[in-house]
Amino acid sequence: MEGDQFLLMRYEGGSEELEGYAWVNKQDGKSGIFQEFQFEESFKWKPYYIFPQLDESIIIPIPAYLLFGKEGNTITQRYPKLHEESNPVLFIGKLR
């Protein structure tokens, strides 16, 4: 995914430990890698699909089984109308 300020790439290696994401700031050349997106302090996840949008936001589908396990407690507390039937939940956000 490419925006005005950032590049976001997914890379895959020979094992799960060698898979993740890389970002590059196009303004200053700084870069970094991460294994999972951090949605909340207690909820991190490595999605397989990321859908870039024209406005530089991204959409990430989150399966309901992740939100209703112990990892998703803070998200379900913040959005109490979520239910298991809300599958998949779409997270829409901007890179920062």
C-alpha positions as CSV (number, residue, x, y, z in Angstrom):
1,M,0.0,0.0,0.0
2,E,1.3,3.4,-0.9
3,G,0.1,6.8,0.3
4,D,1.6,10.3,0.2
5,Q,3.6,9.8,3.4
6,F,4.0,6.0,3.9
7,L,4.6,2.7,2.2
8,L,3.2,-0.4,3.9
9,M,4.4,-3.8,2.7
10,R,3.7,-7.4,3.8
11,Y,6.6,-9.8,3.6
12,E,6.7,-13.6,3.9
13,G,9.6,-15.8,4.8
14,G,10.1,-19.5,5.0
15,S,8.4,-19.7,8.4
16,E,5.8,-17.8,10.4
17,E,8.5,-16.1,12.4
18,L,9.8,-14.6,9.2
19,E,6.5,-13.0,8.2
20,G,5.3,-9.5,9.0
21,Y,4.9,-6.0,7.8
22,A,7.3,-3.2,6.9
23,W,6.6,0.5,6.7
24,V,8.7,3.3,5.2
25,N,8.2,7.0,5.8
26,K,8.6,8.6,2.3
27,Q,9.4,12.0,3.8
28,D,12.5,11.1,5.9
29,G,13.3,7.5,4.8
30,K,12.7,6.1,8.3
31,S,11.5,2.5,8.3
32,G,10.5,-0.3,10.6
33,I,9.0,-3.7,10.8
34,F,6.3,-5.2,13.0
35,Q,4.7,-8.7,13.3
36,E,1.2,-7.7,14.4
37,F,-1.1,-4.7,14.3
38,Q,-1.8,-3.4,17.8
39,F,-5.5,-2.5,18.0
40,E,-5.7,-2.1,21.8
41,E,-3.2,-2.6,24.6
42,S,-4.3,-6.2,25.0
43,F,-5.3,-7.0,21.4
44,K,-2.7,-7.5,18.7
45,W,-3.3,-9.5,15.5
46,K,-1.5,-10.3,12.3
47,P,-4.2,-10.2,9.6
48,Y,-3.8,-12.1,6.4
49,Y,-5.7,-9.6,4.3
50,I,-5.5,-5.8,4.3
51,F,-7.5,-3.7,1.9
52,P,-6.0,-0.3,1.1
53,Q,-8.4,2.6,0.3
54,L,-7.9,5.6,-2.0
55,D,-7.9,8.0,1.1
56,E,-4.8,6.2,2.5
57,S,-6.8,4.3,5.1
58,I,-6.8,0.6,5.4
59,I,-9.6,-1.9,6.1
60,I,-8.8,-5.0,8.1
61,P,-11.4,-7.7,8.6
62,I,-11.3,-9.2,12.1
63,P,-13.0,-12.6,12.6
64,A,-15.5,-12.6,15.5
65,Y,-13.8,-15.5,17.3
66,L,-10.8,-13.2,18.0
67,L,-13.0,-10.5,19.5
68,F,-14.8,-12.7,21.8
69,G,-11.8,-14.5,23.2
70,K,-9.7,-13.1,26.0
71,E,-7.6,-11.0,23.5
72,G,-10.6,-9.0,22.4
73,N,-12.0,-8.0,25.8
74,T,-11.1,-4.3,25.5
75,I,-12.6,-4.0,22.0
76,T,-15.9,-5.6,23.0
77,Q,-16.0,-3.4,26.1
78,R,-15.5,-0.3,24.0
79,Y,-18.1,-1.5,21.4
80,P,-20.8,-3.3,23.5
81,K,-23.1,-3.8,20.5
82,L,-20.7,-6.2,18.9
83,H,-21.9,-9.8,18.9
84,E,-20.6,-13.1,17.5
85,E,-22.9,-12.7,14.5
86,S,-21.0,-9.5,13.6
87,N,-18.5,-11.6,11.6
88,P,-16.3,-10.3,10.2
89,V,-15.9,-7.0,11.9
90,L,-14.1,-4.4,9.8
91,F,-11.5,-2.2,11.3
92,I,-10.9,1.0,9.3
93,G,-7.9,3.1,10.3
94,K,-5.2,5.4,9.1
95,L,-1.5,4.5,9.3
96,R,0.4,6.5,11.8
